[in-house]
Amino acid sequence: MKLFIKMIIALAISNLYSQNSIEGVVTEVETNSKLAYVNVYIPHLEKGTSTNDNGGFVINNIPTGTYSIIFSSIGYKTKSIQITIPVNTPIKIQLIPTAIEMESIIVSTPFHKIQRDNVMKVEHKNISDLKTNGAITLADGITNIAGVESVTTGLGIGKPVIRGLSSNRVLVYTQGVRLENQQFGSEHGLGVNDAGIESIEVIKGPASLLYGSDALGGVLYLNPEKFANNNTASGDFGGSYFSNTRGFNTNAGYKSSENNFKFLFRGSLTEHSDYNTKTYRVTNTRFREQDFKAGLGYQKNNFKTELRYNLNNSKLGIPEEIGEQSLNRTPLLPFQSITNHVFSSKSTLFLNHSKLDINLGYIYNDRKEFEDHHHDEHEDDHDEDKHEGEIEELEAALHMKLKTHNYDVKYYLPKLGKFETIVGAQGMNQTNTNYGEEQLIPDATTNDFGVLATSHIHFEKLDIQLGARFDNRNINITSGINKKFNSFNGAFGIKKNIFKNITARLNLATGFRAPNLSELASDGTHEGTNRYEIGNANLKSEQNFQTDLALEFKNEHLEIFVNGFYNSINNYIFLSPNGNIIDDTPVFVYLQNDAKLYGGEFGLHFHPHPLDWLHFESSFETVTGKQNNDTYLPLIPANSISNTVRVEFEERWISKGYAFIKLRSTFDQNNVSGFETNTNGFNLLSAGLGGNVLVFNNELNITISGNNLTNKTYINHLSRLRPDGIFNMGRNITIGLNYYL
């Protein structure tokens, strides 16, 4: 592998192709009028600009090669063209008016950057859109995506669930590298703040072909905010207030691009007290989070690179029972103190009609958990008004440091006829070390290595994507347990436009997940879950096969989608009580059985003509999970349906104005595992409005939203506080202000 990389680098150095420019003009197809402020973007180069008042644009310093260029503007259908550089004549582009929102750029799949060109269906949401719906945290926001839910422990701790699968079965990518932060724990959150994240992409179903182990259930791909366009600079600051928790978040950022260099940074602070229900505050759901993100980019000749860094520090209360009622923000015992560092590097060498991508990452997760029995030993030290720094002096009962190095190398071969092909290698080295007086999982070293090849084949009336991959994982545990896991996986997909406005996608894929360290070797009390967990060194890898069928109808005023899936999992790993008690705590052991999950999503988006400012959106999602003995799997989300009416308007005093009202109905969940209880259904009403106004010649974005406006008392089936009968959050009003410089 090293020899291969050296050969490619040598080839790039010996072939410094000249830099080129492209220019052109964008017009409307019906009137031939020139369009200003159209976004022109080359995803693979991460370079872009906007058209001027005469519809013209110029992009300089483009390496020789073939690239997709995307043209997008509100009110027009997004257009993608492929162009081979150098080009000697100006480009002429015509956009078609449409009431449907412009399509987003997809990053998580390797070939095409607009969803309609992809064989694999990918869901995409902008963070700004999630915030307009009143999302309090990132984990809360992703539940607005059909087929995606969140397992929560209060407000501050949430982890993604994709079609009924969660924890290590869902891989999270941030800054282009896989996020590793002891995510095996059901009370371990994402550890990522939404500040400095531009959008979210969700791959539903096995993505092991692209990402390896732990992508058996899907991928949550977090796209960081883009650098500024060439020779521009911008800044912004703002914040939000949340009435329910008397909490707030603030953030400020700045970015600049000049010549070959570009940089950005953003900092944020979030604090919440215990959330309120109709009758009580839920003790110790308070938390505090600090986040800092920075990036540096450079591009010269046939080489571009970017370095990014994210520091996230959070102190999260772990709720256990209803106790003191206060608005304090300092967590009580027990609580988690977590520091997460993410370093990433993304580089590209552009060769003649081919390219080499090299992504490197280092994640350092420092996790401390402070427990109640510790409090008893330091009774004199504890006081409700004690400052945060003083509580930090307590010795952590659980203290683990997880250090992860990973790499992802992909070579994009020159296009050969109808074939676009990628070959690559990925790997990871990970060490877990204990420093606390207690130990849940032992010290261990994990090494991953995988190789892959995938092709996209273009035919006149359909597209096919296929690929194969081999992976090896070695886990060496200090107790003397050494485990090796190997897996071959493949994927096949086909996309065809059945009729003019109907597109069908069929994807067949296998995936796998090697047992994690906790499942193999845990032996101790997991305080956050009130369980004594015992691992099983004889566990086998989970292996699945999923069939996914997606149908989509789209015209100028109506979108309808229907997705269905069937997911068969061999050797599904799960926790089950064995009836024993250790240290006054019930014992849970890891078992395996074959399982299956099936269901899907249905949705529509309607713009009635000629009322293009009026939008009606509806979506329904369902999933059923069973073991082969017909017992139900735990933590499967209940069926739900969401209906939203939204209006958009432009006035002299406000731009991008909107208002919405939303009703989300969640049904009873009676399909529960043997140690779960049924959950009643509920209806949640939300509403909001907002827009941009000019203040001192700069835009001020104002958002006001309300969630659970009827102050409904309810319990979500994916709440970890459900066994104690603790309600989810009551009514909340969010007011947000963001000022753009």
TORDO-90662 format. One record per residue (C-alpha): z negated, y negated, x negated. Coordinates in steps of 0.001 Angstrom, whole numbers, padded with zeros to 6 digits, always signed. Last residue first. Layout:
<recs>
ZYX/...
</recs>
This chain:
<recs>
-008904-040416+021206/-009472-038046+024117/-012653-038338+026208/-014089-035290+027982/-016515-035496+030918/-017884-032556+032920/-020119-032367+035979/-021230-028907+037106/-023069-028211+040368/-024867-024873+040660/-026143-022981+043710/-028006-019754+042985/-027747-017502+039937/-028081-013743+040278/-031059-012167+041991/-033653-009917+040381/-034181-006553+042124/-035634-004967+038989/-032808-002393+038764/-030289-005287+039160/-031393-007234+036077/-028602-005600+034053/-026149-007360+036350/-022907-005419+036752/-023574-004605+040435/-024002-008308+041185/-027187-009156+043068/-027192-011724+045871/-029078-014701+047266/-026480-017190+048534/-026992-020857+047722/-024201-021826+050163/-022385-023663+047342/-022295-020577+045143/-020421-022636+042570/-019766-026380+042582/-017266-028275+040500/-016771-031801+039186/-014302-032488+036386/-013419-035804+034713/-010944-036122+031837/-010929-039524+030157/-007556-040511+028705/-007252-043395+026272/-006115-046977+026884/-009707-048269+026978/-010398-045807+029821/-007363-044280+031527/-008103-041615+034141/-007544-037858+034008/-008261-035425+036832/-010938-033633+038790/-011980-031691+041858/-014124-028698+042731/-015084-026043+045225/-016839-022672+045258/-018000-020291+047998/-019489-016908+047105/-019436-013969+049519/-021615-010865+049106/-021541-007076+049071/-024621-004880+048798/-025333-002817+045704/-026162+000890+045595/-028666+002127+043031/-027916+003701+039658/-029389+006820+038044/-026924+009339+039508/-023892+007137+039079/-022671+004791+041797/-019804+004708+044287/-021667+002694+046941/-020656-000741+045710/-020484-003029+048725/-017666-005573+048615/-017321-008803+046648/-015744-011763+048438/-014726-014796+046414/-013973-017958+048376/-012363-020875+046585/-011804-024554+047343/-009689-026740+045128/-008952-030321+044081/-006514-031629+041515/-005411-034739+039633/-003151-034390+036614/-003012-038172+036356/-005187-040805+038027/-004900-044557+038673/-001237-044753+039657/-001470-041460+041491/-000518-037880+040686/-001595-034962+042822/-002411-031255+042763/-003892-029291+045666/-005584-025900+045452/-006496-023276+048054/-008126-020206+046517/-008747-016708+047836/-010532-014054+045763/-010938-010368+046652/-013421-007877+045237/-013995-004168+044688/-017287-003398+042972/-017466-003207+039198/-018135+000186+037551/-021397+000085+035623/-022103+003816+035707/-019486+006571+036157/-019391+008475+039436/-020051+012197+039804/-016924+014190+040643/-017562+016934+038019/-014610+015485+036116/-016531+012244+035650/-015540+009412+037930/-014538+005750+037770/-012996+003822+040646/-011391+000408+040195/-010300-002303+042612/-008990-005835+042336/-007614-008268+044924/-006029-011648+044231/-005106-014696+046299/-003653-018068+045405/-002489-020840+047725/-001032-023950+046120/-000158-027331+047654/+001535-029997+045506/+004927-028355+046067/+004731-029228+049766/+008515-028946+050340/+008350-025949+050312/+005171-023887+050352/+003864-023022+046863/+002410-019483+047055/+000675-017456+044353/+000090-013790+045092/-002093-011018+043794/-002744-007296+043675/-004800-005456+041072/-005299-001825+040161/-007196+001399+040619/-007940+004514+038596/-010533+005780+036163/-010923+009337+034935/-013578+011245+033035/-014082+014208+030727/-017682+014770+029720/-019891+013738+026853/-023625+013142+026391/-025785+010573+024619/-029523+010794+025277/-031906+008505+027154/-035682+008756+026873/-037878+006778+029268/-040383+004458+027522/-044169+004834+027444/-043954+005421+023671/-041671+008430+024313/-041086+009753+027854/-038869+012723+028757/-036718+013145+031872/-033393+013546+030061/-031995+010134+031004/-028200+009804+030537/-026091+007681+028239/-022324+008099+028240/-019456+009272+026027/-016102+010241+027626/-014845+013397+025887/-011330+013205+027381/-010352+010047+029246/-007654+009922+031986/-006620+006415+033071/-004489+005861+036171/-003141+002365+036734/-001630+000116+039407/-000486-003486+039201/+001111-005436+042086/+002297-009002+041546/+003596-011678+043896/+004857-015148+042954/+006329-017590+045461/+007884-021059+045431/+010677-021042+042842/+011059-017283+042787/+008960-014477+041395/+008352-010847+042303/+006364-008681+039901/+005786-004945+039781/+003429-003342+037258/+002932+000376+036606/+000344+001594+034090/-000154+005207+033057/-003071+005813+030750/-003869+008647+028376/-007274+008807+026715/-009096+010198+023737/-012829+009797+023083/-013783+011047+019652/-016236+013929+019437/-020030+013789+019525/-021952+016283+017413/-024242+013719+015756/-025840+012898+019109/-027988+009789+019290/-031406+009364+020865/-032240+006170+022748/-035715+005186+023940/-034891+002811+026761/-036133-000568+027993/-032645-002108+027644/-033454-005024+025331/-036224-003029+023704/-033990-000248+022434/-036747+002128+021382/-035741+004485+018610/-033402+007135+017315/-029761+006076+017129/-027544+008400+015077/-024193+009220+016628/-024068+006970+019686/-025535+004001+017803/-023176+004423+014874/-020096+004384+017068/-018220+007414+018358/-014481+007197+017550/-012392+005590+020248/-008889+006660+021159/-005784+005516+022962/-002674+007008+024492/-000005+004954+026197/+002502+005032+029031/+003799+001671+030248/+006063+001005+033231/+007132-002575+033914/+009180-003656+036927/+010688-007109+037473/+011831-008458+040834/+013619-011813+041257/+017275-010868+040738/+016742-007191+041464/+015329-004321+039457/+014797-006393+036323/+013714-003668+033944/+010858-003288+031481/+010099+000026+029758/+007091+001106+027750/+006165+003958+025429/+002994+004261+023372/+001679+006631+020754/-001521+007841+019198/-002527+010208+016398/-006262+010432+015674/-008632+011304+012878/-012451+011223+012795/-014710+011941+009850/-018512+012134+009978/-021137+012143+007244/-024770+012582+008264/-027134+012460+005300/-029790+010127+006679/-028031+007309+004829/-025092+007524+007238/-021489+007755+006051/-018905+007120+008797/-015249+007803+007963/-012453+006748+010342/-008781+007772+010067/-005933+006450+012169/-002274+007411+012752/+000121+005328+014864/+003260+005624+016954/+005616+003227+018700/+007796+002449+021677/+009187-000592+023460/+012163-000457+025793/+014048-003331+027423/+016431-003161+030363/+019772-004359+031711/+021818-005118+028598/+019659-003138+026221/+017105-004523+023796/+014954-002083+021846/+011472-003165+020731/+010123-001024+017926/+006697+000062+016677/+005344+001587+013479/+001691+002066+012612/-000707+002951+009797/-004499+003144+010083/-007554+003038+007853/-011203+002686+008836/-014346+002855+006692/-017902+002823+008035/-021065+002537+005923/-024528+003291+007267/-028137+002155+007492/-029781+003744+010510/-029736+002721+014196/-032846+001738+016178/-035165+000853+013342/-038503-000926+013523/-040218-002948+010775/-037054-004997+010368/-034627-005121+007417/-031909-002664+008431/-028430-002583+006855/-025058-001885+008493/-021962-001798+006289/-018350-002106+007399/-015006-001617+005686/-011943-002029+007895/-008252-001188+007800/-004820-001953+009137/-001334-000983+007979/+002046-002058+009278/+005585-001386+010346/+007452-003607+012799/+010889-003069+014300/+013366-005102+016377/+016288-002888+017391/+019402-003777+019418/+021545-004250+016317/+019223-004152+013329/+016816-007076+013272/+015391-007524+009780/+012064-005699+009449/+008836-007397+010473/+006170-006255+007981/+002597-006137+009245/-000653-006225+007244/-004044-006300+009011/-007230-006468+006947/-010936-006077+007648/-014235-006738+005905/-017371-006288+008006/-021013-007021+007189/-023661-006082+009760/-027203-007229+009118/-029941-005752+011264/-033446-006980+012081/-035472-005314+014816/-039177-006176+015033/-038529-009665+013712/-041511-011288+012018/-042737-014415+013727/-041966-017607+011808/-039088-018304+014258/-041693-019175+016852/-042740-022095+014667/-039173-023319+014219/-038627-023367+017977/-041585-025596+018612/-044669-024264+020317/-045122-025749+023770/-045602-022391+025459/-048029-021337+022762/-048051-018353+020506/-049757-018270+017116/-053163-017135+018324/-051657-014090+019998/-049854-013008+016833/-050383-009241+017170/-049859-009498+020926/-046619-011385+020392/-045314-008584+018247/-045887-006271+021200/-043607-008537+023219/-040574-008239+020941/-038497-010332+018587/-034912-009228+017936/-032976-010369+014896/-029223-010025+014341/-027362-011311+011279/-023623-010720+011740/-021301-011402+008806/-017616-011114+009655/-014928-011174+006956/-011253-011241+007867/-007792-010899+006387/-004424-011224+008134/-001196-010668+006160/+002128-011130+007960/+005380-010285+006135/+008736-011629+007294/+012355-010703+007881/+015644-012574+008324/+015726-013575+004609/+012030-013566+003734/+009277-015628+005272/+005833-014844+003820/+003092-015330+006385/-000651-015865+005961/-003670-015647+008275/-007140-015935+006736/-010381-015449+008599/-014086-016081+008049/-016413-015368+010980/-020146-015996+010565/-022569-014886+013299/-026224-015825+013490/-028330-014182+016168/-031915-014751+017287/-032777-012487+020198/-035729-012878+022530/-038772-011017+023820/-040778-013204+023885/-040178-016644+025342/-037057-018673+024678/-037311-022455+024082/-035553-024255+026937/-038542-025122+029108/-037723-025858+032745/-040640-023854+034105/-041683-021018+036411/-043714-018431+034522/-043137-014816+035470/-040316-012923+037198/-039665-009823+035131/-037803-008673+032027/-035523-011483+030892/-034280-011446+027270/-034219-015028+025960/-031309-015874+023717/-031413-017896+020519/-027906-018551+019265/-026160-019440+016041/-022372-019394+015772/-020528-020304+012588/-016738-020088+012747/-014340-020407+009829/-010560-020600+009678/-008034-020433+006848/-004338-020928+007472/-001255-019884+005567/+002434-020610+005352/+005024-019503+002836/+008796-019814+002666/+008895-023428+001452/+005437-024933+001818/+002954-024626+004669/-000790-025221+004574/-003524-024950+007194/-007270-025589+007144/-009581-024714+010029/-013126-025424+011117/-015442-024187+013879/-019120-024919+014460/-021350-023523+017199/-024962-023994+018237/-026413-022028+021145/-029735-022304+022997/-030967-019944+025683/-033014-019657+028860/-032921-016472+030947/-036621-016166+030084/-038022-016169+033624/-035599-016093+036524/-036390-019222+038528/-037508-018608+042094/-036598-018740+045807/-032939-019742+046190/-032171-018680+042642/-032638-020814+039540/-031537-020240+035979/-034084-020488+033206/-033427-023448+030898/-030064-024053+029275/-028941-025550+025966/-025484-025771+024392/-024407-027579+021210/-020864-027915+019921/-018945-028651+016732/-015217-028846+016090/-013071-029043+012970/-009383-029376+012214/-007019-029386+009257/-003361-029746+008362/-001491-029814+005077/+002226-029754+004203/+003077-033361+005113/+000276-034635+007337/-001587-032935+010154/-004886-034048+011671/-007614-032609+013852/-010916-033871+015245/-013578-032294+017433/-016658-033017+019514/-018725-030789+021789/-021594-031043+024234/-023165-028477+026537/-025854-029099+029102/-028634-027473+031043/-030776-028490+034000/-030387-024763+034768/-028981-025196+038286/-027637-028719+037833/-025295-027995+034941/-024196-030981+032841/-020999-030961+030792/-019882-032547+027543/-017380-034665+025734/-015626-035536+022523/-012039-035828+021428/-009922-036415+018360/-006272-036688+017471/-003966-036904+014459/-000201-036723+014041/+002172-036284+011113/+003244-032782+012116/+001713-031497+015344/-002060-031050+015345/-003504-027601+014679/-003771-025227+017591/-007016-024299+019308/-008198-020764+018636/-006696-017923+020693/-009212-015354+021941/-007783-011868+022531/-009733-009552+024858/-008264-006115+024255/-008130-002949+026330/-009982+000232+027223/-009158+002340+024165/-009117-000686+021858/-012200+000647+020037/-010091+002464+017425/-006745+000995+016407/-005356-002466+017162/-001624-002285+017888/-001188+001373+018867/-004808+001491+020060/-003946-000912+022874/-005190+001305+025710/-005354-000481+029063/-005476-004068+030193/-004377-006496+027476/-006167-009775+028132/-005251-013125+026622/-007633-016068+026446/-006805-019694+025685/-007612-022753+023585/-010842-021777+021879/-012476-024647+019969/-015492-024742+022272/-015582-021447+024202/-018563-020171+022197/-018493-016671+020721/-021431-014263+020316/-019909-011917+022880/-023245-010737+024247/-025489-007839+023269/-027556-006522+026213/-025323-003445+026641/-025665-002779+022926/-022627-001371+021089/-021426-004896+020258/-023268-004928+016926/-021347-008098+016015/-017833-007086+014949/-015014-009355+016134/-011527-008128+015254/-009436-010706+013407/-006784-013229+014598/-009226-016136+014914/-011068-014055+017524/-010257-010534+018661/-012465-008559+021042/-011967-004811+021454/-012994-003172+024704/-014167+000455+024506/-017036-000546+022241/-018848-002268+025136/-016786-002136+028355/-014553-000033+030606/-014307-000461+034405/-010861-002052+034527/-011685-004391+031667/-015385-005237+031313/-016295-008094+028982/-019822-008751+027662/-022408-011219+028893/-025660-012661+027600/-026608-016309+028245/-026850-016246+032035/-029118-013311+032806/-028215-010021+031198/-024598-009709+032234/-021869-007057+032276/-018678-009058+032779/-015539-008582+034873/-011795-008396+034245/-009262-006801+036607/-008042-010148+037967/-009023-012958+035595/-011723-015294+036980/-014355-012983+035443/-013266-014330+032044/-015121-017595+032700/-018605-016118+032963/-018344-014466+029541/-017077-017790+028149/-020082-019588+029599/-020736-021927+032524/-017427-021446+034332/-017097-024175+036965/-013557-023467+038161/-012308-026449+036131/-013806-024698+033122/-011575-021656+033564/-008488-023896+033662/-009529-025654+030436/-010007-022277+028748/-006352-021473+029420/-005686-018074+030956/-003221-015325+030010/-002874-011780+031356/-000582-009493+029338/+001859-006982+030816/+003582-004899+028120/+007405-004984+028015/+007301-008667+027168/+010165-011088+027872/+008648-012429+031128/+005380-013000+029270/+006779-015480+026765/+006034-014920+023058/+008019-011838+022270/+007472-009270+019535/+003901-008798+018318/+001641-008813+021381/-001620-010798+021224/+000060-014205+020868/+001570-014911+024297/+002880-018450+024910/+002262-019642+028446/+004728-019925+031294/+005106-023252+033088/+003483-023370+036513/+005720-022555+039478/+007095-025602+041281/+010408-025283+039453/+013041-027537+037903/+015507-025779+035532/+015643-026920+031914/+018820-027618+029916/+018911-027327+026136/+021542-028648+023721/+020935-027813+020083/+022447-030093+017432/+025059-028527+015108/+024755-027004+011638/+022200-024273+012170/+020355-022779+009208/+018512-020939+010688/+019284-018331+013345/+018251-019212+016881/+016547-017328+019671/+015977-019164+022931/+012957-019403+025208/+012872-021580+028329/+009859-022461+030452/+010841-023308+034023/+010237-026971+034760/+007585-028954+036654/+005221-029197+033711/+007194-028925+030477/+008122-026079+028163/+010734-025364+025503/+010142-022309+023308/+012007-021571+020080/+012309-017943+018957/+013162-017532+015293/+015804-016038+012977/+015655-016827+009260/+015895-019576+006643/+012635-021496+006357/+012026-024550+008583/+010920-027785+006887/+011797-030248+009643/+011656-030260+013449/+013646-032950+015295/+013630-033814+018998/+015676-035793+021510/+015105-036249+025238/+015837-039983+025062/+012189-040973+025552/+011221-038614+022716/+010965-034829+022866/+007742-033229+021695/+006927-031409+018460/+006100-027967+017159/+005252-025703+014288/+003224-022517+014524/+005870-020855+012351/+006021-017677+014459/+005439-019683+017642/+008254-022260+017213/+007398-024988+019745/+009197-027769+021609/+007017-029374+024285/+008994-031667+026601/+007633-035214+026468/+010903-036867+027598/+013705-035231+029577/+017266-036560+029533/+019045-036609+032867/+021734-033950+033416/+020963-034171+037141/+020751-030476+038019/+020190-028892+034585/+017597-031372+033372/+018114-032394+029748/+016717-031535+026323/+018320-032836+023103/+018632-031327+019661/+017506-031192+016081/+016868-028461+013564/+015880-028885+009938/+016129-026603+006940/+014211-025548+003849/+016080-023716+001134/+015384-020091+000337/+012991-019283-002438/+014227-015781-003261/+012460-014613-006432/+009043-015543-005091/+009660-013710-001809/+010865-010544-003535/+007830-010555-005794/+005588-010887-002757/+007319-007952-001048/+007030-005762-004138/+003352-006649-004555/+002648-005727-000922/+004297-002309-001304/+002452-001619-004560/-000863-002421-002822/+000000+000000+000000/
</recs>
